[in-house]
Every structure is written in structure tokens, then in C-alpha cells.
């Protein structure tokens, strides 16, 4: 509940600029001048051994001499001296206990400087110093008039935070924002991100009261788990809009599967940010358009748009873009047509977009919009106006504001575009004052509508918390044994039989295959399964069997089978001479009536880990390139969304006499695949192609799996960017009084239960837990407490099973500190359930989990008057000491 550990970094009370000078256009001179010009509210010091005065301010030879002469403390040091001086300066900061450093200097990028970078980082960690940069623009915090950058621009105060890897892009956006009257809560350039990166900065911005929305510019990601953790936390609190350039790093090995060829790196990046609840922009204009639009907090849950216009051309332009973006524009219903006929001239368009003709007056606009707002088929109305001879743009704007205030009971959003400049400028100001979104072009308005819909859609994905299957019949252990044996033989491809066995271990339907090592065994196998059959080469060296002549289909009898066997062996051995193949598999030919050919696959991204894809299958996969991608873990909602995003989705329904595919069976395969890649990190590529699906069956006809050794001792799920819900940590206990209590990790859907729990606590218990007077949880606190990142933190709740609905009676939580080896914890039990051993059980669960995560120390702060918590801590081996800064607080610490 205390301030964020980066609060001092972004709100320092004192700054020293090392390298400050009078030399015009130097980095140090510009940074110092910017702080002076901005009117920085704290203490500012210049450090340079060559000067006694810089820009009319006293200058000190070194940080140490500043401390000796001024008897002061510095909270942030800005380094603008050559790279070769950085290590000595960081060591000096450590000796003086200066906690925060920005390194503006470049010169650390080459491979020759790798050792210097590592020594810098090691020294900073030793002294608990946080570093932004090197090779960064710096930070701007307008609320305290701090501009610690070498940018030529200042920034006005506002509620947008901008975090960028590129300093050059920062300066461009700052210049753009200045002309568009846009303000910022924070501007930060991460540069080479030696220490502080997106993840931690986003973690800070998530709870920063001055920041209402966040803009990101990204070129590459170093730590996917940390990045997504910060991104998801921030996006739960406030809108996050992201602009990305460049491509993700290429994998160390080229993809050899259909899935690898089908899924691009950008597809996986999009899948990742969708799961984080973030909106992606493609241009700087879109970045700010999205930020501006999302700040209106418009309630749009679907993408169904009505357009009202006084000119056909702008309406068509808006419709074209809407179609490209997948925005639905339902045609005018019969009921709405009748209502519009009563108010509009005879020659109105009678279709959406609704052209109310060029002579439309305020009354006509108002009535047409009102009818559209009342139509349940539309989620929002976009109003377009071109200033024609009979048009009064200002009066029409006033009429729309009046309508929105008095006759919009469902509060459906109205978006406006008044085309032109001088004739419509007053109308735009009216819309701005009334908080009605207004745009200069139809395309910008349509994009804004798309961003809103995309934001709410991605927010639904963010709140999904997939849990492992409850099927008792799956056998992960058996699958692991098969894979580990293959790895012992130094193989990276499973053969046909191994692949099918692994799939069946997770109840993924796949055709049966029988191994045959010679032609006689092939005949026996074929007679056993029944003709016609398919014969496929059995080899762990051949990925695409058909490319090497290793597949022969529709073998009708034993004579043809003998010919086929010789033909297959000869073709394969010619195509792959070192394969020395004689073994084949025999499979019953699958003939599903009205089936569709699909592909389901897994590829491994070097940044985000496993990604699952679904799309059109068969031999034309790479040509059609029809697929959607999602990061595991999946649940039914995410799986169904994957299917619906593909072009072949329309062919899965009933058409031209064909019955619809049983989608539940496809969803089930996706869920089983998800569980398999979560539980078995050795699987790095998988193809089920084709998967044949009709109204009764969905089954994989061919499959291949590629595997790779994992790092020994790697934590569970460390191969994944999104940590699954840890249901394996659930347990039931019985208290001393005989009460049955469930203990499990907290979920997002526990928000109501958590609210009721805090409300049920006595004022005394609330004060002991929060160390301040808390009447109820704010929305921000509730999100922070219930929507946690299981990789960086953990919260266990205890709830009673003896009520008609679950009732929370206790909660404990820890959050990992930036050092990655220690954590802070808290615990509270409802007053009427105390002294029953519930606190002990909760604390044991928390300690066990922290230990399993590899944490070394658990710390906490307890009020001296909280005798119960201090007794519990002592019982569980915590060392208790009095806090030097505040004797009313006891510090409790346990080595794990």
C-alpha cells in the first residue's frame, strides 16, 4: 500500500547533472538548460570539474564534493559524460547512496562494450541503483516541471504517458503534440534499457494518479514475461495504446512446419498484446487518435455503426474503411425506414450510410440521429457534415449536443466529422466543450470507432483466466516419457507412432496408425484396419512426407499395396539418401462426408514462446495464409474467437446443403493442444494438418511434432509469456472449530467477494492491515488486488464452504521486489474467524509458493500494536526488528 518503488525516480526532489556545461548544443548543456527552462521545482546541481559556474549556477567538481560542500542528498543523477566515465560514476553514486541514475550518453552499443555494460549493471545492482538508459533521451515530468532530456521541446502537463524505446521518435511526437495542444503526465525514453525497461515503467504508470492513458512505442522486447506482466497490469487500470515498428527477432532455427511458415512474428506480437488488453496503432496519428477517443470512455461493446451524412461521397469513404476494418454497418431495418420516412425528404438514401441530403437543417439532423440511436442494431452513430450552401454547421452542432444531453437515454456514442476548416471551426469547439468526439476526416472517425471496439474486445481477452482441464483421463506423464526418450536419442522429430501417442495422451483425436517394417507386415496391417488404406513413410528424419514421395493414398487391395510399398521406399530413399527407410505406417483412409480441411498448429516464438494457430488446412496452407493466432493458455472464449477470426469460419457453418461443423469439437481440440503445450515445454512445433471436421467428427489425419530440450530446473510455465491459473495450488482444510475452508489463488472474478470481505472487517482490523484509514476498496485497489500476475505475485484467499455461496474469510499475498529474490507480504483474517488457525494455513501456503518460485527472503511491515500478526510471524520463524525510521512499525523477515 506504500508508494511505488519507482516514485522517487520519476518524482525526484533533487537532481544533479554530471557533464552540465556552457557548450552550446552539447547533451549536458541542453539537459541542464531544459531543467532550468522548465522551472524544475526541486534542487538542481551542475557537476563538471572544468567549471565553477554553469549557466549562471554554481558548479561542483564531483558528486562527492557536492555532498561535502552542500551537506545535501541527491535523488537522481543525470549522466551526460562519455561512456568510459559511467562505471566510475555509478560506483560513486553507490558510495553516496544515490538511488537513481539516467545515462543519456551513447557509446555502449558495440559488442566490445558488452563487458562494460555488464559491469555497469553488476555495480548498480550491488548498490541498489536503478538505471534508465544508456543512450536514451531521458524523462520529462511536467507536473513537477522536470525536463531531464536533451530534447529541443518542452511538454505541457496532461494525462498521457509516453514511453518509447526511440529518443528520436519521442522528440518527433513531442513536436507533434505541441502543435496539437496535447499534454503529458510522463515522457520516458528507455534507450538501450540496460536496467529499467517497459515492464517496470508500465508497472509504475498503472498506479500513477497523474496518468490516465499510456502510449508506447516499441521496436523490440527483451523480456516477454516482464513486458506482458507490466502491460497487463497497466491495461487493467487504464487504456494502453501501442505503436510498434520493426520485426521480432528471428528464431535460431528456421521453422520447418506448415505452422511455422504460416504464422509471422507480427501475428504472434498481435496475439500477445490482444491478450494484454492493449490497442495497437499503425501510425503516430492513429496513436493519438486512439488515445483521444479512448479518453471519452465510450460504451461500445460491439462494432455496429450507423452513418448519417449530408453528402454521399464522405459516407462512401467512411463505409469503405469500415468494411476494411471489419466494422459492421447493418442496413436500415424496416421499422427504422418507416420512422425515417416520416422525417426525411422522399429521396433520402434508404440505406446505411443514411444520406439526409445536402440541404439538411438542424431539425432534420436531430431527428435522423435520434431514430438511429433508438435502433438496437446500431451501437454508435457517426455524423458527417460537409458545409454546403444551405448548411449551418454551428447550429447543427448545437442541435446534436442538445440531442445527446436530452434524448440519448441509452447513452449510445455519437461521433462527429465536420469536414473543412474555417466554416466548421466553431462547431468543433462546441463538440469539444460538450465532450462529444469530433474528427477532421471520415477515415479518422471510423478508425476511432474501430479502436474503441478493439479496446473493449481486447479487455475481454485480458480478463480471461484459463484453467487446466478437469479431465482425469489425460496422461501428461506418459507423453513426457515418450518425448524424453526421443530426446535421449538426440532426435528433434517424433515419428508417426510417437506423435499419435502423445496426442492421444491429451485426448486429441487422431487417426490410428500401425507400423510395418516390411511388405508382409504392411499387408497384415492393411487387412487389420480394412482397405482402402494410406501408406506413409515412418522416419524421424523426414518432416513433410509427401514432398519426398512418402505418402500414397487410397490403396484399394493387397496387390496395389505391394507395388505401393516398393514405390514409396524407392522414392523416399532417392529423395533422402541418408534416411535408409524401410518402415511405413498403415492408416485407414478417412472419408468424412461434407468435411472441411483445417490446420491446427503450434510454433515457438523466440520472445513470446508457444503460439497456437487455427486456419484453412491441406496442401495449400502457405498459399491461402488463412489463420488466426493466440497465446496459450486458451479457454473456450479465446478458442471460439480464434475460429471466428478466420476466413474459413464462414465455411464451417451450413451452406449449399452442407451441414454445419460441430464447432465444440474443434474448440475441444484447441483446448487440449493448449494444455499440452502448457504442460510440456519440450514441444516447440506441432502440425495437425489436415484436421477433417464435419457435423459429427473432428479428427487429425496427419500430425508432426518437433521437440527440444529445456533448461534443467526451469520453473513451471517459464516457457510461456502468460502464466496459467495455478489451480494445482487449491486445497481444502478443516479449522480447529471444524469449519471447512477452501484455500486457492485469487481470481479476477473474486472482485465482489473481495469487496464484501474488506467491508466486513472492523475499523481496527482495516487499520492494522492497511496502516491507514480505509473505508472501502477503490476500483483501482480492487483491480490491483484481484487481477494479479501469478509470475510476479501471489494472493491466496480462504473462503468458507459452509455457506450457500462462497464467503471470503481471509487473504494473504506477496509481491516480488525488483531484486527478483525477495518479496513483501501481507495477511488479514476476518474478525469473526480469527484464532482458528486460518492465518497459519494461509501463511504456510504463501511461504511454500514463494520458496518454490526461488525467492530467498520474505519481508513485511507490522504495526507494533498488531500483537496477533507478530505472534503469527514469530510462530512461522520470522525475525522481528524495530524499524529505525518509525518505532511504531516492526519489520518481520524470514529466510526461505
N, C-alpha and C positions, 0 to 999 in steps of 0.2 A: 504493500500500500504506500510505500515511500516513493520519493521521486525516482525517475528512471536513471539508470547509471550513466546515460549519455547527456543528462540535463545540463550538467556543468559544461560539457564540451560545446553545446550549441547555445548556451546562455552564460558565457564566462563573465566574471566581474572584473577581470584584469587580463590584458593581452600584452605580450612582448613580441616585437617583430625583429627577428635576427636577420641582418642584412638590409635593414632600413637605411636609405641614403638619400642624397640630393640629386643623384644622377637621373636625369630625365629619361623616362620610359624604361628604366630598369624594373625588374619584378619587385624587388624590395621597396624601391621608392614609390611605385604605384600602389602596392598593398598598404603601405603606411599612409599615403595620401588619401586612399579610399576610406580608411578608418577615420581620419581627421574630417574629411568632407562629409561623410555620413553622419558625423556627430556622435560617435560611439560613446555610450553612457558610462562605461567603466573606466578603469585606469589603463592608460596606454603608455608603453615604453618602447623606445628605439634602442637596438643593440647593434653596435658596429665599432670595432676597435680603431677605425680610421677617423672617426668623427667625435667631436664633443657635443655637437648640436646637429640635428636633422630636421629640416622643415620647421625651423623655429622652436623645436622641442629638445630638451636635454637628451643626450645620447650616452649610453654606457658601454664600456669596452666588452663586457661579457655578462651573461646571466648571473654568474656568481658575484661579480662586483655590484650589479644592481641590487642583489639581496643584501650585500654588506653595507652599501651606502644608503639604501632606502628603507631597510628593515620591512620589506613587503613580501607578498606572495603573488605569484603569477599562476593563473588557472589555465591559460592557453598560450602556447608558443607557436608562432608562425615562422617557419624556416624558409628563407629566400636566398640561401647561400649555396655554393656549388655542392654537388653530391658527395664529394670527398670529405666535406666537413660534417656531414649529417650524423655519422656514428658517434663522433666526439660530443656533438651537441645533445644527442639522445642520452648519452651517459651522464652529461652534466645535468640534464633535466631530471634524471633519475636520482642523482645525488641531492638535488634541491627539492625532490618530491613534487615536481611539476607533473600533473597527471595527463595533460592533453597536448598533442602536437599536430600541426598541419605542415606537411612538407610540400611547398609549392615547386621546389626545384625539380628539374628533369636530370637525365644522365644516369638513371638506374636501369634502363630498359635492356641493355645488351646482355648477352649470355655471360660476358666477362664479369658483369656486376652481380651475378647470381649469389656469389658468396657474400658480397656486401649487403644485399637485400636480406639474406638470412640472418646475418649478424645484427643488422638493424632490428629485425623482428625479435630475435632472441633477447637482445638488450632491453627492448621495450617491454616484453613480457616479464623479464626479471624484475623490472621496476614498476610494473603495473601501469605502464603508459599506453594510452590509446593514440594511434596514428591515423590521420586521414592523408591519403596520397601514397607515395610521392607523385610528382608530375601531374598535379591537379590544379584546378583554378582556385580552390578554396571554398569558403562558405559565406553566405550573406544571411543575416538575421535581422530583417527590418524593424522588428518590434523593439529591439534594443539599439537600433541604429548601427549595427555592426556589418561592415563590408570588408571581410578579410580575404579579398581576392585581388588579382591584378587585372580585372575586367575594366573596360572603359565606362561601363554602365553602373549606375546605382539601381536599386529596386525599391518601388514603393511598397508599403505594408499592405498585406492582403491575407487571404486564407488558402492560397495554393502553395503546396510544397513542390519544388522541382529538384529531382535527384538525377544526375547524369554522369555517365562514365566519361563523356567527352566535354572538356572545358570549352572547346570551340563552339560546340552546339549550345552550351549554356549562354555564351555571350550573344549568339545569334538569337536565341529565344528571349533573352533579356532585352535586346534591342527591339525585337518584335513586340514584346509585351508593353514596353514603354510607350510605343505609338498607339497601342490599343487599350491603354489605361487599365492594365491588369496588374494586380499586386500579389505579393508572395509572403508566405509565413517563413519559408526557408528556401534557400538555393544552396545546393551542395554538389560539388564535383568530386567524385570518388577517385578519379585518375587511375593509377596502377593498382589501387586497393590492396596495398601490402598488408594492412590490418583491417580497418573498418571497411565493410562492403555493404552492398544493398541490404542484406538481411538484417543487420543490426540497426542501420539507419531507418529502415521501414518499421522495425520493432519500436523505435523511439517515436516515430511520427504517428503510429497507431494511437497513442495516448496523448499526443501533443494537442493541448486545447486550442492553440492558435491555428492548427492545420485542419481544414475541412475537407480537402481533397488533395490527391497526390498525383503528380506527373512524373513518369520515369522515362529516361532514355537509356537504352541498353544496347551494347554491342556484343557482349559475351558474358557467360556466367561461369564462375569458378566452383562454387559450392551449391549444387542444386537444392539439397535438403535445407540448408540455411536460408537460401534465397526464397524458396517457396514457403518456408516457415514464416519469415518476415512478411512476405507478400500476402499470405492468407490471413495473418493476424491483422495487418493494416486494412485489408479489404473487408474484413468483418466489421470494422469500425467506420470506414468512410470510403467513398469512391476512389479507385485507383485506375488511372489510365496510363497505358504503356505504349511507347514507340520504340521499335527495335529495328536496327539495321544489321546488315551482315548475316552470315550463316553460322550455324552452330559448328563447333569443331568436328572435323571428320573423325570417324572411328579408326582405331588402329588397324582394323581389318575390314575390307570391303564386304558388304552384305552379299551373301550367296543365295539367299532365299528370295522367293517371289515377294514376300512381305517387305524385305529389306529394300528391294528395288521399287516397291510401290509407295512406301512411306518416306517422305522427305524430312529433313531435320526441322524445317519450319512447321510441318504438320505436328510434330511432337511438341515443339515450343508452344504452338497454339493450344494444344490439348492441355499442357501444363498450366498456362495462365487462365484458361477457362475454368479448370478445377480450383483455381485460386480466387475466382470471383472477380476477375480483372477484365477490363475492356481494352482491346488493342486498337490503336490508331495507326494509320499508314503514312500520314504527313503531319507536319507541325500544325497546320491549320486545323486538321482533324483533332489533334491532341487538345488544342484549346477549345475547339467547338464541343468536344465531348465533355471536357471539364466544366464548361459554362452550362451546358444543358443538364448534366447530372446534378449540378448545384441547385437546380429548381426542385429536385426531389419529386419528379412527376411520377404518378402512379400508373405505369404501363406494364402489364403483365404478359400481354400478347402483342403480336406485330400486325395489327389490322388497322389500316389507315383510310380515312376519307379525305379527299382533297376538294376544297371549294375555291373556285377561281373566277376571275372576270376576264380571263384570256386563255384561249385554248393552248397556245404554244407553251407557256410555263407549266401548265397542267400536264402536258405530254412529257416534257422534260423531267418533271418530278416522278411521273409514273414509270418512265424508262429506268431511272435509277432505282426506284423501289423494287422493280422486278429483278434487277441485277443483284440486289442485296437480300432478296428473299422475303421482302415485306409483302404481306398480303393486302390487296386492295379489293375487298368484296364489292361486287356490283350492287347497285341500289335495289333494295328489296321492293316488292310491290307496295307494301304499306308505306314505306318512305317515299316512293314515287308519287303516291296519291297525296301525301302531305306536301311534297314539294310542288306538285302541280297547282295546289291551291295558292301558293305564294310566289311562284316564279313565272316569268313570261313563257308563252307556249313553246318557244324554240330553245329552251334550256337543253343541255346535252342528254338528259335521261340516263346517263351512265356516270360511273366514278372514273376519272375526276368529274366533279359536278360544275359545269361551266354555267354561271348565272348571268353571263353576257356582259358586254363592255360598259353598259350604262347603269350597272348595279349601284344602287344608293345604300346608305347605312341600314335602312329598314330591310331591304332585300338580303343583304349580307347576314344581318342578325337572325332573320327567320330561317334562312337556309342552314346556318350553322346550328341553330337550336334543334332543328329536325335531325341533323346528323348526330348531335350529342345524345339524343333520345333513342337512337337506333342501337340495339345491343350488339349488332355485328361490327361496330366500329369501336376501337379503343382510344382513338385520338382523332382530332381534326386538324389538318394543315390548311391554313387560309392564305391564298395568294392574291396579290393585287398588283396590277400594272396601272400607273397613273395616266388614264385616258382623259379625253376632253371633258366627259361628263362625270368624272370621278373626283370625289373629295376624300383624299387619303386620311386626313386628320379626323374628320367626323366619323368615318367608317371605323377607324381605330378606337375612337371613344365608344362607339356602339358595341364593339366586341368586348371592351373592358366591362361595360355595363352588363352585357350578357353573361360574362364569366362570373361576375360578382353576384348576380341575382337569379340566373336561370341555368345554372350548371350544377344541379343537385348531386350528381354522381362524381363531380369534380374530374371529369374527363379532361385530359390536357388539350389545350388549344395552342398550336404553334403557328407563327405568322411569318410571312415573307412579303415585304413591301418593296418591289423592285424599283430601282432608281436611286437618286441621291437627294438633291435639294428639295424636290417636291414631297419627299416622304420622310425627311429627317425628323420633323416634329412628331409624326405618327410613331416612329421608332422609339423616341423618348417617352411617349405615352405608354407604350408597351413595357419598356424597361421599368418605369415607375410602378406599373401595375404588376410587375413580376410575371409577365407573360413572355415566353421565349420568342425572340424575333431574330430573323436572319436576313442576310442581304441577297441570297440566291435560293431558288427552289432546291438545288442539289444539297446545299449546306443544311437546309431544314430537314430533308429526307435522311441525310446522314445522321443528324442529331437524333431523329426518331429511332433510327436503327441502333445507335449507341445506347439509348435508354432501354430498348427491348433487350439488347445483348447483355447489358449490365444486369438486369433482373434475371435473365436466363442463367447467366454465369453465377449469380448469387445463389440460385437454387443448387447449382453444382457444388458450390463451396460448402453448403450445409449438408451435403450427402456424407454419411458416415458408414460406409460398407462394413459389414461384419462377416466373419468367416461362416462357411456353410455349416448347418447343423446336421448334415448327412453323416450318419455313423458308418456308412459303407465305403467311404473313400479311404484310400490307403496311401497317404504321403510317404510313410516309412518304406513301403515296398518300392515305390517309384524312386526314392533316393538310393536304395540299394542297387537298382538297375543302373542308374546314372553313375554312381560311384565306381561300380565295377568297370564300366566303359572308360571312365577317366583313368583308372588304374592301368588300363591297356593303352593309354595315351591316344584315345580316339576322341574326336570332336563331333562326330556324327553318330547318332544311334541308328542301328539298322532297322529294317521294317518291323520285325517282330518286337524289338525293344521299344520302338516308338509306340506301337499299338498297346503294349503292356503298360507303359507309363500313362497313356491317355485313359485306358480303362481303369487304372488305379484312381483316377479322379472322375470316373463315371462319365467320360466324354465318349459319345457313341462313334464307333469307327468300325469299318468292315473287318471281318475276320480274315487272317492270312495264315497259310500253312507253308512251312519251309520244306523245300525239296532240294536235295543235293545232287540228284541225277534225274534222268528222264523217267526212270521207273517210279521213283518217289513222286515225281510230278503227276504221273498218271493216277497213282493211288490217291493223291491229294484231290485231284480234279474229280475223280469218281466219288470221293467222300463228300465234297461240297455240292456236286452236281453241275453239269455243263449248262450253259456256256460259262467259261471262266476267263479271268485275266491273269496273265503271267508277267511278273515283274522281277527285275534283277535284284538280288539280295546282296548289297555291298555297302559298307560304311564309308567307301571312298567316292561314291557317286551320289551327287545331290539331286540333279534333275535327270531322272531315269530315261524319260522319253527323248532327251537330247542326244543320248548315246545309243539309242535303239534298244533300250532296256525295258520297254513296255510293249506287250502285244495283247490286244483286247479281243473279246468275242470269239474265243477259241471254242468251237462247237463240239468237237469229238476228240477221241484219243489219237487218231491218225494226224489230225491237224496239230494236236498238242506236241507230238514228237517232232514234226517239222518246225514248229514254233520254237521249241527248246533249242534245237541246233542253230536256228536263225538268230535267236536272241544272244546266245553265248558268243557266237562268231562276231556279231555286230558290236557287242559291248567290248570284247577283247581287242577288236580293231580300234575302237574309239578311245579306249582307256587301256593301253597295253599293260600297265603295271597292276591292273586290277586283278587279273588271273581269276575271272569269275566262272563259277560253275553252279552256284546255288541260286535258286529262284524262290519266289513266293507264288502260291496259287490262291486266287481270291475269286469268290463267286461274283459274277458280273451283276452290278447293281442296275436295276431298271425301275426307277421310280416314275410313275405316271405324273405328268404335269409338274415335274420338279424344276427348280431353278438352281443354277450353278453359282455358288458363293465361295468366298475365301475368308477364312478367319486366321489371323496370324499374330505373331509376337516378334518384335525387333528390339534390339538393345541400343538405346541412345547413350553416347558417352557422358552426357551431362545429366539427363533425367532418368536414366535406367530403362526398365522394360516399358514398352508401349504396346497396346493391343489394337489391332486394326480389323475392320469388317468391311466387305465390299463385294463387287462383282468378281466371280471366280472363273476357273477354266484356264485355257491356254493363252487367252488374250489379256491377262491381268495387267501386264505392263503397258499395253496399248490403251486399254479402256481407262486405267487410272481412276477408277471409281471406288473410293474408300473413305472411311472416317476413322479417326484415331482417338484413343483415350488412354490415360494413365491408370494402371491399377492402383488400388483395389476398385472393382466395379460393384455396383448393386443393380437392381432391376431398373431403376430410373435411368442410370447412366447407360446401361446396356441398350435399353429401348431408344434412348436419344441417339446413340451411335448408329443404330439401324436406320432411324428416321432421317439422318443427315445424308444418306447415300442416294444416288440416282436410282439404283435398283430397288430401293424401298417401294417405289410405286408398283414395280412388278411383283412384289410379294403379296399384294392384295389380289382380289378376284378381278379378272379381266378376260374378255373374249371366251367365255365359257370355262376358263380355268378357275379352280377353287383357290381360295387364299391360303398362303402358307401359314402353318401353326407357328406364330411368332414366339410363343412361350418356349418352344423347344430351342429356337435359335438363341433366345435370351439365356436359357439354361446353359447352353454350350459356352457362351461368353463368360458367364459367372464361374463355370468350372475352370475355364482357361485362366481367368483372373486369379482364382485360388491357387492354381498350380504354379503360376509364376511368382506369386507372393511367397509360397512356401518353399519353392525350390529355386534358389538364386542361380544355380548352375545352368539353367535353361536360358540361353541368350537369343536363340532364334527358333521360331516354330512356324510351320505352314500346315494348315488344313485346307487342301485345295485339290479337287473341289469338295465343298460340302454340298450334298444334294438335299434339297428341302422341298417338301410339299405339305399338304394339309394334315398328314399323319406322322411323317418321319423327318428328322434332320440328322444326317449321318455323314461323317467324313469318309471319303472314298480313298484318298491318298493323304499321307502325312509325313512330315520330316521334322526332326528335332536336332538342333545344334547345341552343344554344351561346352562349358568352360569351367576350369577350376576356380573356386572362390578363395579369397584370402582367409587363411586359417584364423579362427577365433573372431571372425567378423560378427558384430551384433545382429540379432534377428531383424530382418527387413532393411538392413543397411543398403541393400542394392536398389531400394525404391526411393523415389522422390517424395511420395506421400505415405506416411505411416498408417497402416490399417488400424481399425479399432481393436485394442488388445483384449478381446473377450476372454482369452485364456486366464486373465487375472481375476475373473469373477470368482467369488466364493460365498458360502453361507456359514454363519456362525450362530451359536446359541449363547446368550449372555448369562451372567450369574443368576438372573431372575427368571431364566427360562424363555426369554424373548428370542424369536428367530429374526436374524438380521442378515440382509444381503450386503456385501461389500463389492463394489466394482468401480472401474474408471468412470469418470463423469462423461456425459454426452451433451451435445448441443440441445437436445430435446428436454434436458433436465432443467431448463431455464425457469419454468413455472415452479417446479419443486424447490429449486434453489432460492427463489424469491420468497416463497412461503416459509422456508427454513429460516432465513435471516430475519423475517418479520416475527417469527415465533421466539427469537432469542430475547432474553431480558436485556434491559439497558446496560446492566453491569457486564453481562457476557459479551455484548457487542463491543463495549469499550475495551474489555480485556483482549478481544480478538483483533480489533482494528486500531487500537491505541488512539482513537478519536471518536467523537460522537457521530455515529452513522445511523440514521433513522431507517433508511431502506437503500437497496442497491440501485444505483443509476443504471440506465440502459448500457452505458459504456462498461461499467463494472460487471454487469451481468454477462455481457458477451465475453469479456476477458476471463471470467471465472468458468464459463461452461463450454466455450468453443476453444479448446486448448489444442496445442500441438504436442502429440504424445512423444515426439522425439526430443523436445526441449524441456518439457514439463510434464507433470503428472498430478492428477487430483483423484482421490478415491472418495466416494460418498458411501455412507452407510444408511440404509433405509429399511424401515420395518416391513416385514412380510405379513404382519398380523392385522392389517387394516384392509378396508375394502379397496383402497388404492395405495400405491407406494407413498410413504411419508418419510422425507429425509430427516435423519436424526443426528447426523454428524458428517464432517468433511475434513479432509486433510490434503495438503498439496505442497509440492515443491516446484521451484523454478531453477533451472540450471544457470549458474553465473557465467559471465563472459569468459572466465578462465577455462571453462569446459570440464573442470574437475571438482567443483564444489557447487552446492545448491543451498537455497534458502527455503525454509519450510514454515508452515503454519497449520494449526489444528483447532477445531472447535466442535463441541458436542452440545446438543440442545439441553437446556437446563433440566428438564424433567426426565432425561435419560442419562444423566451423569452418574458416575460411581457404579457403573455396571460392566466395566471392562471394555466398553466400545472404543474409547480413546486409545487404549492399548492395542487393540486389534487393528485400528486404522493406522497407527504409527508403525506397527510392525510391517504392514503391507507397504507403507511408503518407504521405509528403510530397506526392505528387501528389494524393491524395484530400483531404488537409487543405486544400490550395490550392484545389481545385475546390469545397469546401464554403464557401469565402470566409474561412477563418481567416487571420489575419495573422502569428501567431508560434507556433512550436513550441518547447517548453521541456522540459528533462529534468534529472534529478539523477543523476550518475555517481560512483561511488566512485573516489577518486584512484588506487587500485591497479588499476582496471579499464582497463588500457592499451589493450586491443583495442577497447573501446567508444569510448574517447576518440579513438583513431585513426580509427575509422569516422565519428564525428561530425565531426572535422576535415576528412576527405575530402569530406563532403557539405555543407560550408560553414557548420557550426555555430560560433558564437563560444563560447569556453571561458573561464570565470572561476572563481576560487576562492570558495566560499561563505563569507561573513563569519562566520556563526554556527558553522560546522563546517568547518575547513580540510581535513578528510579527504573532503569532498564537493565535486565540481566541478559547476558549473552550466553547462549547454550550452543554447544558444539559437540559433534560426535564423529570420530574417525570411522569410516566404513570399510 
